[in-house]
Amino acid sequence: MEKVVQCYISVMVAVRDMPDSWDIPKQKELNMAEEKRGIQETKELLEFVFSLAEAIKKSNADGEFNWRDGLNFIEPLKRLGPAIDNIEEIVPEVADLDSEEWTELVEFVSNKWDLDTGDGDDDISDRIEDGLNAGIELVRMTQLFKA
């Protein structure tokens, strides 16, 4: 449960500069009145972030980046749409995480990617937190550009 709390705090810090249209306190109020949100949007964001990181790692494996490495980015591109479709739901989902959902995320990430994890579940939890923060930060950065 400690990891859930740490992740929630970390994500809340990451979204402090989100646009006003993403009214986090209001969403949190609504969240308390609703049933459990689930973690579908969170999984989709993690799929995008981890597939992007994996594509970068593969592309850099030979020390050269060229046009053929573009093929490594097909999977992240396929994951981008679902990851950003309902991105505003990520923070409420993370705010609503319980230990069972956190365990589900750990299993999801463990089964889907071969991550370098020395400490098992604790290390996976750190990777999940990093992935959520990276994804939210990327989305937040898109708000820097004029429409």
Number of C-alpha atoms within 10 A of each C-alpha: 12 8 15 20 15 14 23 21 13 15 22 18 11 18 17 10 13 17 12 7 7 15 11 21 10 10 16 16 11 12 17 13 9 9 9 13 17 15 19 16 22 23 20 20 26 26 25 23 25 24 23 20 15 19 20 16 13 15 20 13 10 8 8 8 13 8 7 8 15 12 10 17 17 13 15 19 13 13 19 17 14 17 23 18 12 14 18 18 19 24 23 25 21 24 22 19 22 16 13 10 16 19 16 14 21 20 13 14 20 17 10 11 12 9 14 10 14 9 9 11 14 13 15 20 23 16 19 24 20 18 20 26 21 18 24 23 16 12 17 16 12 10 12 9 6 5 5
